[in-house]
Amino acid sequence: MVDGSKELNINQNRRTFFYHSQATPVAKQVMETELKSRFYWVLNENFGHSLIFMLLVALIFVSHVFFNIEKEVLTSFILFTTYLIGPIGFVLNASQPLFRGKIAYNKILDLKLINDGEDNCLKTVTKTEKWSSIRVENLSYSYHCEDDFEFSVGPINLEIHRGEILFIRGGNGSGKSTFAKLLVGLYQPQEGFFSLGYEKITRKNIHWYRNHFSTVFSDFYLFEHILDSSGELAQLADLEQHLEKLQLTDKVTIVDGKLSTTNLSQGQKKRLAMLLAYAEDSQIYLFDEWAADQDPVFRHYFYTELLPELKNKGKTVVVISHDEHYFSCADRIYKFDSGLAEIDDVSYVENFHFLKSSA
């Protein structure tokens, strides 16, 4: 839940499936174990009290028979000891649930999965088909890094047209990944806004907006279950074909929409993450340096086969990439530099490929 929080926040179907099929059964198991442990705790506590009283009886007997202690002294000691058992036990028992509750509440806050006070996180989300572009206007975001250094992204103005392949390029630390998290709605812009069609995105509809995306971030999390566009376990026939193209048939099998294993290398995990995103059949795809961990064969497949296939299906694809050899696969290219975005010079890209091929 923690490692996959980005994917769970973006995908409503994934979040609902995870809640009902994975989190809820574990929560019930925890509850049953908790009840059993409390039962044995109460038995142990009562046995302890009984043992104390038995020791007091033995003390009275030994004191009276062997030491001849005065009754007044012995009675005072017994009453004082008995009186202290109650208050001490009450304080200990009363403080335990308070501390447990405080710890549990802090853990919930740390998960960052609370739905901004709303209770609709598991309701069905209806996606819109009435949009032609995503507009980003004067978008800005900043945060503090180490040594009081502040990194800022923006102001950014750009438009992503529906059905196009858009590449984003730039050096490390230029703001590409931060912009990607802003674009999918994981970060809230501090200034400016973005809109899907004519719908301006705010805190009230951010969850609706996120569900139009499927993503594979550079720090992705790989889930075991493959879900389709309706949130059910995928039974798509072409998944096996894609698994074969990714050369993973000897590593992984798909049974009832579940991967047989996720214990793979980083590059293989990334291929499976892309397969999960493909099965979701979302309107917009975002790939953050997907090809960085792949060999030339899968890099070529990604740019020359998968991206055109998604475009032919009417999907909008945003790709963060350093692979200059494949910049010609993009309809448009944006370049990020120190948190600012500008349209890259297409003639430069064409000339770059011409010079490479000539060389």
Buried (B, 14 or more C-beta within 10 A) or exposed (E): BEEBBBBBBBBBBBBBBBBEEBBEEEEEEEEEEEEEEEEEEEEEEEEEEEEEEEEBEEBBEEBEEEEEBEEEEBEEBBEEEEEEBEEEEEEEEEEEEEEEEEEEEEEEEEEEBEEEEEEEBEEEBEBEEEBEBBBBBEBBBEEEEEEEEEBBBBBBBBBBEBBBBBBBBBEEEBBBBBBBBBBBBBBEBBEBEBBBBEEEBEEEEBBBBBBBBBBBBBEBBBBEBBBBBEBEBBEBEEBEEBBEBBBBEEBBEBEEBEBEEBEBEEEBBBBBBBBBBBBBBBBBBBBBBBBBBBEEEBBBBBBEEBBEEBBEEEBBBBBBBBBEBBBBBBEBBBBBEEBBBEEBEBEEBEEBBEEEEEE
